[in-house]
Amino acid sequence: MVSFMVRLKFASEDRADVAEILRQLTLASRREPGCVSYIAHQVHGDPDTVLIYEQYQDQSALDAHAKSAHFKQYAVGGLYQKMRERSREDLVALV
């Protein structure tokens, strides 16, 4: 299992666009065969920061996600163009 969180910061004026891009990216990503979980969160008290929790069956499923047309359209062509900061935290399950 491959699990991680991505933290993205955006400008306030992009909030509505970012929400729509995330909606489209989330719907498409959840349909991927190897996607276990894909959940975008807005940080409570900081509406310009988004956390995306992602979980894939294995590395090949994550690689397929990164190569997908919807990732290129909505993440690379959308979110990455609007983000001010980005970080990723890889997670290891304890149980």
Phi, psi and omega per residue, in radians:
M1 nan 2.384 3.084
V2 -2.004 2.089 -3.112
S3 -2.277 2.482 3.090
F4 -2.858 2.915 3.052
M5 -2.165 2.430 3.057
V6 -1.982 2.264 3.107
R7 -1.889 2.210 -3.130
L8 -2.226 2.395 3.057
K9 -1.998 2.431 -3.092
F10 -2.297 2.847 3.030
A11 -1.314 2.560 -3.126
S12 -0.975 -0.664 -3.095
E13 -1.204 -0.225 3.119
D14 -1.679 0.022 -3.009
R15 -0.949 -0.811 -3.112
A16 -1.178 -0.741 3.105
D17 -1.098 -0.773 -3.142
V18 -1.075 -0.755 3.134
A19 -1.048 -0.725 3.139
E20 -1.230 -0.719 3.090
I21 -1.071 -0.773 3.117
L22 -1.103 -0.660 3.109
R23 -1.061 -0.825 -3.139
Q24 -1.150 -0.773 -3.138
L25 -1.117 -0.715 -3.139
T26 -1.130 -0.831 3.135
L27 -1.021 -0.796 -3.122
A28 -1.203 -0.727 -3.103
S29 -1.143 -0.676 -3.139
R30 -1.140 -0.334 3.107
R31 -1.493 -0.137 3.127
E32 -1.168 2.413 -3.103
P33 -1.012 -0.617 -3.087
G34 -1.647 0.046 -3.138
C35 -1.433 2.124 3.104
V36 -1.578 -0.753 -3.110
S37 -2.673 2.435 3.081
Y38 -2.574 1.835 -3.035
I39 -2.315 2.093 3.085
A40 -1.638 2.342 -3.139
H41 -2.170 2.519 2.931
Q42 -1.668 2.392 -3.121
V43 -1.296 2.209 3.130
H44 -1.041 2.206 3.136
G45 1.492 -0.091 3.121
D46 -2.467 1.340 -3.018
P47 -1.163 -0.115 3.113
D48 -1.693 0.072 3.092
T49 -2.023 2.316 -3.130
V50 -2.110 2.409 2.981
L51 -2.000 2.300 3.064
I52 -2.015 2.091 3.069
Y53 -1.660 2.165 -3.105
E54 -2.217 2.472 3.109
Q55 -2.509 2.276 -3.100
Y56 -2.218 2.685 -3.110
Q57 -1.051 -0.650 -3.123
D58 -2.850 3.132 -3.099
Q59 -1.117 -0.610 -3.137
S60 -1.163 -0.570 3.073
A61 -1.192 -0.684 3.084
L62 -1.153 -0.729 3.103
D63 -1.063 -0.714 3.106
A64 -1.114 -0.679 3.099
H65 -1.051 -0.826 -3.103
A66 -1.150 -0.406 -3.138
K67 -1.668 -0.092 -3.050
S68 -1.217 2.669 3.123
A69 -1.085 -0.690 -3.121
H70 -1.211 -0.579 3.070
F71 -1.143 -0.782 3.131
K72 -1.101 -0.682 -3.124
Q73 -1.257 -0.947 -2.988
Y74 -1.524 -0.639 3.138
A75 -1.483 -1.110 -3.084
V76 -1.137 -0.816 -3.085
G77 -1.473 -0.211 -3.096
G78 -2.064 -1.314 -3.065
L79 -1.057 -0.794 -3.090
Y80 -1.109 -0.458 -3.141
Q81 -1.350 -0.419 -3.083
K82 -1.786 -0.331 -3.032
M83 -1.231 2.583 3.069
R84 -1.760 -0.526 3.116
E85 -2.529 2.659 3.078
R86 -2.607 2.376 3.012
S87 -2.516 2.737 -3.136
R88 -2.287 2.383 3.070
E89 -2.080 2.035 3.065
D90 -1.385 2.459 -3.058
L91 -2.042 2.593 3.073
V92 -2.179 2.148 -3.119
A93 -1.176 2.404 3.114
L94 -1.507 -0.465 -3.106
V95 -2.204 nan nan
